[in-house]
Structure formats: C-alpha cells, structure tokens
Amino acid sequence: MLLASRRGIVQAGISSLLKQLPQYHHVGTASDADGLVHALGQHQPDVLVLDQDLANAVAGRSRVLHHPRVLLLSNRQHVGTEPACGSDCACGLVPDSAPLRHIRAALKIIGSCNSARLGDGYCTSCPLRGSLRPPPLPLSAREHEVFLRIGLGESNQQIAAHFGRSVKTIETHRENIKRKLGLENGAALVEAAMAWRRGDPIAPPATRPVASRPPARP
C-alpha cells in the first residue's frame, strides 16, 4: 500500500492505522505529484490511498488516476461535481474527518477486493461506490441543474439560454432553490452553489437573533 498526501497529520494518522491492519504492507509515502509518480513506478502497490487535493494536482497523469485500487481521502464533505478522480478512477472516498473505524473498514474492503481493474465484478455491488456520489439535495431535477449552473457563475440570462427557457422561469427556479435550501439571498445562493461544486457542505443559514418585544405598558 502506498500513501499519497501533502498533509502531515493525514500521513501520521493513516500510518498509525495501518499498524492495526496486518494484511497491508506500507511501502512508502509520497507528498507531491512527482514523488507519487516515482513511488508508483518503483513500488507498484496493490492499493493507493490518495489525498483528493493531490489527485487534482496529478489529473493529467493518467497512469496515476487509473490505478486499479484507489481510496480517496478528502477534507471535503463529498467528491464534488467535477472531480479529477471520481468513480472512473477510485473505489471510494472517505472524509479524513471520519472516525478511524470508517477508514479502517474502507481499507479492509479494498484489501479484500479481487477485481483485476475498476469496474469488474465486485465493483458494481461494492459498498464504497456510493461514497463517490454527492449526497442528494431536496431539489427537483431541473432545479438541481440550475443550481449547478449557478455554481459556474452564470447569470440568469446565460442559464435561460442554455436551457432554452425564459429568464422569468430561471428566476422562479432560483427562488425555489433558495427556499428549499434555506438560503437568505442571491449572494448566499451563489456561495452555496460554488461550495457544492467543490465538494463542500452548504452552510446553514445564520441564526437570526429574535428581536425582543418591548414590555407591555401597564
């Protein structure tokens, strides 16, 4: 098993965890893109535990992102909407804030996998595959599409042209999205959409202080 992460705290945590998994032999640790490519060629590990940020840095190097067994670690809530390494190159994703037992369970699943390459046999029913999909939002299919376009920074006019709908229709979708996600205004909507595309959670609306009523006159 090869560990690839730029973050020292992740390296230390996973290295400590591997001592509890005798089926794994930790062959090395890489902390940058060049080191990762070199270590893969040198060690040819069966399993690669890869930090998602480092995966983004090596997105153009196909032999890294098409390794047969990759477990992504991320400091985000989910993989995002356009990941450099998603379901086409990774077995699953575990947030590095997850309890160690979750990371241990994911490593056990990957370690026991007999698939020769991603997509073979067991992959279709692997419990890790669902972790590579963003969690559902309480939006209709069209609202979700509009939400993603907002995350690209597009205006109402651009979104309307993309879907062949009127600007008024897009404005209605925006209002519905804000209401369903508990967002107070347009700026909060844009911020939430951009965060969702990155893989960050949608922040809950700030709690407004309840105005106290003046005491009743006697």
C-alpha positions as CSV (number, residue, x, y, z in Angstrom):
1,M,0.0,0.0,0.0
2,L,1.2,3.5,-1.0
3,L,0.0,6.6,0.9
4,A,0.0,9.9,-1.0
5,S,-0.9,13.1,0.9
6,R,0.6,16.5,1.3
7,R,-0.8,16.8,4.9
8,G,1.5,15.6,7.7
9,I,-1.4,14.9,10.0
10,V,-3.1,12.6,7.5
11,Q,0.2,10.8,6.9
12,A,0.7,10.2,10.6
13,G,-2.9,9.1,11.1
14,I,-3.0,6.6,8.3
15,S,0.4,5.3,9.1
16,S,-0.7,4.6,12.7
17,L,-3.9,3.0,11.4
18,L,-2.0,0.6,9.1
19,K,-0.3,-0.9,12.1
20,Q,-3.7,-2.3,13.0
21,L,-4.2,-3.9,9.6
22,P,-1.6,-6.7,9.2
23,Q,-2.8,-7.5,5.7
24,Y,-1.3,-4.3,4.5
25,H,2.4,-3.6,3.9
26,H,3.1,0.1,3.8
27,V,5.7,0.5,1.1
28,G,6.1,4.3,1.2
29,T,4.6,7.8,1.4
30,A,4.5,10.5,-1.3
31,S,3.8,14.1,-0.5
32,D,3.8,15.7,-4.0
33,A,2.9,14.8,-7.6
34,D,6.4,13.9,-8.8
35,G,7.0,11.8,-5.7
36,L,3.7,10.0,-6.3
37,V,4.6,9.1,-9.9
38,H,8.0,7.9,-8.9
39,A,6.7,5.8,-6.0
40,L,4.1,4.2,-8.1
41,G,6.7,3.1,-10.7
42,Q,9.1,2.0,-8.0
43,H,6.8,0.0,-5.7
44,Q,3.8,-0.9,-7.9
45,P,1.5,-1.1,-4.9
46,D,-1.8,-3.0,-4.9
47,V,-3.6,-0.2,-3.1
48,L,-3.2,3.6,-3.3
49,V,-4.5,5.8,-0.5
50,L,-4.7,9.2,-2.2
51,D,-5.5,12.6,-0.9
52,Q,-8.1,14.3,-3.1
53,D,-6.2,17.5,-3.3
54,L,-3.1,15.6,-4.6
55,A,-5.3,13.8,-7.0
56,N,-6.3,17.1,-8.5
57,A,-2.7,18.1,-8.9
58,V,-1.9,14.9,-11.0
59,A,-5.1,15.0,-13.0
60,G,-3.2,15.0,-16.3
61,R,-1.2,11.9,-15.5
62,S,-3.5,9.0,-16.4
63,R,-1.3,6.2,-15.0
64,V,-1.8,7.7,-11.6
65,L,-5.6,8.2,-11.8
66,H,-6.2,4.8,-13.3
67,H,-4.5,2.8,-10.7
68,P,-6.6,-0.3,-10.0
69,R,-7.5,0.3,-6.3
70,V,-7.6,3.9,-5.1
71,L,-9.1,5.1,-1.8
72,L,-9.6,8.8,-1.8
73,L,-9.2,10.8,1.4
74,S,-10.7,14.3,1.4
75,N,-11.0,17.3,3.7
76,R,-14.3,18.0,2.0
77,Q,-17.8,16.5,2.5
78,H,-18.0,14.8,-0.8
79,V,-16.2,14.3,-4.1
80,G,-17.7,17.4,-5.8
81,T,-19.5,17.6,-9.1
82,E,-16.5,17.5,-11.5
83,P,-13.7,15.6,-9.6
84,A,-10.3,15.0,-11.2
85,C,-10.6,11.5,-9.7
86,G,-14.1,10.2,-9.3
87,S,-16.0,6.9,-9.9
88,D,-13.9,6.3,-13.1
89,C,-10.6,6.0,-11.2
90,A,-11.3,5.5,-7.5
91,C,-13.0,2.7,-5.4
92,G,-14.4,5.1,-2.8
93,L,-13.9,8.2,-0.8
94,V,-13.7,8.7,3.0
95,P,-13.6,12.2,4.6
96,D,-10.5,12.4,6.7
97,S,-12.6,13.8,9.5
98,A,-14.5,10.4,9.6
99,P,-13.9,8.2,12.6
100,L,-10.9,5.9,12.2
101,R,-13.2,2.8,12.2
102,H,-14.7,4.1,8.9
103,I,-11.3,4.5,7.3
104,R,-10.3,1.1,8.6
105,A,-13.5,-0.5,7.2
106,A,-12.9,1.1,3.8
107,L,-9.3,-0.2,3.7
108,K,-10.5,-3.7,4.6
109,I,-13.0,-3.7,1.8
110,I,-10.4,-2.6,-0.8
111,G,-7.8,-5.0,0.6
112,S,-10.2,-8.0,0.1
113,C,-11.2,-7.0,-3.4
114,N,-10.3,-9.5,-6.2
115,S,-11.2,-7.3,-9.2
116,A,-8.5,-7.0,-11.7
117,R,-9.5,-3.5,-12.7
118,L,-12.0,-0.9,-11.7
119,G,-15.5,-1.8,-12.9
120,D,-15.0,-5.5,-12.8
121,G,-17.4,-7.9,-11.0
122,Y,-17.5,-6.9,-7.4
123,C,-17.3,-3.1,-8.1
124,T,-20.9,-2.9,-9.1
125,S,-22.0,-4.0,-5.6
126,C,-19.1,-2.6,-3.6
127,P,-20.5,-0.5,-0.7
128,L,-17.8,2.1,-1.2
129,R,-19.1,3.2,-4.6
130,G,-21.9,5.3,-3.2
131,S,-19.3,7.5,-1.4
132,L,-18.2,8.9,-4.8
133,R,-21.7,10.4,-5.4
134,P,-22.6,13.8,-3.8
135,P,-25.4,13.3,-1.3
136,P,-28.9,14.2,-2.7
137,L,-30.3,17.7,-2.4
138,P,-34.0,18.5,-1.8
139,L,-34.4,19.9,-5.3
140,S,-36.2,18.8,-8.5
141,A,-34.1,17.6,-11.4
142,R,-34.3,21.0,-13.2
143,E,-33.6,22.9,-10.0
144,H,-30.5,20.8,-9.5
145,E,-29.3,21.6,-13.0
146,V,-29.9,25.3,-12.5
147,F,-28.1,25.1,-9.1
148,L,-25.0,23.6,-10.8
149,R,-25.0,26.3,-13.5
150,I,-25.2,29.0,-10.8
151,G,-22.1,27.4,-9.3
152,L,-20.3,28.1,-12.5
153,G,-21.0,31.8,-12.0
154,E,-23.6,32.0,-14.9
155,S,-26.2,34.7,-14.9
156,N,-29.9,34.2,-15.2
157,Q,-29.7,35.2,-18.9
158,Q,-26.9,32.6,-19.6
159,I,-28.8,29.8,-17.8
160,A,-32.0,30.7,-19.6
161,A,-30.2,30.5,-22.9
162,H,-28.6,27.2,-22.0
163,F,-31.9,25.5,-21.2
164,G,-34.0,27.4,-23.8
165,R,-36.2,28.9,-21.1
166,S,-37.3,32.4,-20.2
167,V,-35.3,34.4,-17.7
168,K,-38.5,34.6,-15.6
169,T,-38.5,30.8,-15.4
170,I,-34.9,30.7,-14.2
171,E,-35.7,33.4,-11.6
172,T,-38.5,31.2,-10.3
173,H,-36.1,28.3,-10.0
174,R,-33.7,30.4,-8.1
175,E,-36.4,31.4,-5.6
176,N,-37.4,27.8,-5.1
177,I,-33.8,26.7,-4.6
178,K,-33.2,29.4,-2.0
179,R,-36.4,28.4,-0.2
180,K,-35.6,24.7,-0.2
181,L,-32.0,25.1,0.9
182,G,-32.7,27.8,3.5
183,L,-30.7,30.5,1.8
184,E,-31.5,34.1,2.6
185,N,-30.4,35.9,-0.6
186,G,-28.8,35.7,-4.0
187,A,-25.3,36.0,-2.7
188,A,-25.8,33.1,-0.3
189,L,-27.2,31.0,-3.2
190,V,-24.1,31.7,-5.4
191,E,-21.8,30.9,-2.5
192,A,-23.7,27.6,-1.7
193,A,-23.6,26.5,-5.4
194,M,-19.9,27.1,-5.7
195,A,-19.2,25.3,-2.5
196,W,-21.3,22.3,-3.6
197,R,-19.4,22.0,-6.9
198,R,-16.1,21.9,-4.9
199,G,-17.5,19.3,-2.5
200,D,-18.1,21.5,0.5
201,P,-21.3,21.4,2.5
202,I,-23.9,24.0,2.1
203,A,-23.7,26.2,5.2
204,P,-26.9,26.5,7.2
205,P,-28.4,30.0,7.3
206,A,-27.1,32.2,10.1
207,T,-29.3,32.2,13.1
208,R,-31.0,35.5,13.4
209,P,-31.4,36.9,16.8
210,V,-35.0,37.2,17.8
211,A,-36.0,40.8,18.5
212,S,-37.2,41.2,22.0
213,R,-40.6,42.8,22.4
214,P,-40.9,46.0,24.5
215,P,-42.6,45.4,27.8
216,A,-46.3,45.9,27.7
217,R,-47.5,49.2,29.2
218,P,-49.4,48.8,32.5
